[in-house]
Amino acid sequence: MLAEILQLIFQFADQASLIAAAGVCQFWSCIALDERRKSLPSIFLLLELVAPRKWVLDPKEHHKSLMSSLAKADWSRFRKYSLRV
C-alpha cells in the first residue's frame, strides 16, 4: 500500500525531486528510479549510467564518446538501471 502511495506522489515529481527521493532510503529509491526512467527522453541518459565519468563531449561533431573501455562493473550497473526503462 505504501508503495502505491509513493508511486502516485512520484508521478507528479520533477526529475530533480525524483533523484532526491531516490537518496532517502532503498525502498524509496526503487520506486523513485522506476518513475524517473518512465520518462527517459534519450537513450543516452541510460548509457551515461554505464560509466558516468568516462564520456567526453566533442563540440565540433556534436556527439559524446567514451574516453576509456568499460569494466564488468560498468555493465552490471547498466543492466540494473536498464530494467527500469
C-alpha positions in Angstrom: 0.0 0.0 0.0 2.8 2.4 0.8 4.5 1.6 -2.5 1.3 2.6 -4.4 1.0 5.8 -2.5 4.6 6.7 -3.3 4.1 5.9 -6.9 1.1 8.3 -7.1 3.1 11.0 -5.4 6.2 10.5 -7.6 4.2 10.7 -10.8 3.9 14.4 -10.2 7.5 15.0 -9.2 10.1 16.5 -11.4 13.4 14.8 -12.2 15.4 16.6 -9.5 12.8 15.7 -6.9 12.9 12.0 -8.0 16.7 12.0 -7.7 16.4 13.5 -4.2 13.7 10.9 -3.3 16.0 8.1 -4.5 18.5 9.1 -1.9 16.2 8.8 1.1 16.3 5.1 1.5 16.4 1.9 -0.5 12.6 1.5 -0.5 12.1 5.0 -1.9 15.0 4.6 -4.3 13.4 1.7 -6.2 10.1 3.5 -6.6 11.7 6.9 -7.5 14.1 5.4 -10.0 11.3 3.4 -11.7 9.3 6.6 -12.0 12.3 8.6 -13.3 13.0 6.1 -16.0 9.4 6.0 -17.3 10.0 9.4 -19.0 13.5 8.8 -20.3 13.9 11.5 -23.0 17.0 9.9 -24.5 18.8 6.5 -24.6 22.0 8.4 -24.0 21.0 9.2 -20.4 20.8 5.5 -19.8 24.2 4.9 -21.5 25.8 7.6 -19.3 24.9 5.4 -16.3 27.3 2.8 -17.6 30.3 5.0 -16.9 29.3 8.4 -15.7 32.8 9.9 -15.8 34.1 8.3 -19.0 32.3 10.4 -21.6 33.7 13.4 -23.4 31.7 15.8 -25.5 33.1 16.8 -28.9 31.5 20.2 -29.6 32.5 20.3 -33.2 30.9 17.0 -34.0 28.0 17.4 -31.5 28.4 13.9 -30.0 29.9 12.2 -26.9 32.4 9.4 -27.0 33.8 7.1 -24.4 37.3 8.0 -23.1 38.2 4.5 -21.9 37.0 0.9 -22.0 34.2 -0.3 -19.9 34.7 -2.6 -16.9 32.5 -5.5 -15.9 31.1 -3.4 -13.1 30.0 -0.7 -15.6 27.9 -3.3 -17.4 26.4 -4.6 -14.2 25.3 -1.0 -13.4 23.8 -0.7 -16.9 21.8 -3.9 -16.5 20.5 -2.8 -13.1 19.2 0.5 -14.5 18.1 -0.7 -17.9 15.5 -3.0 -16.4 13.7 0.2 -15.1 13.1 1.6 -18.6 
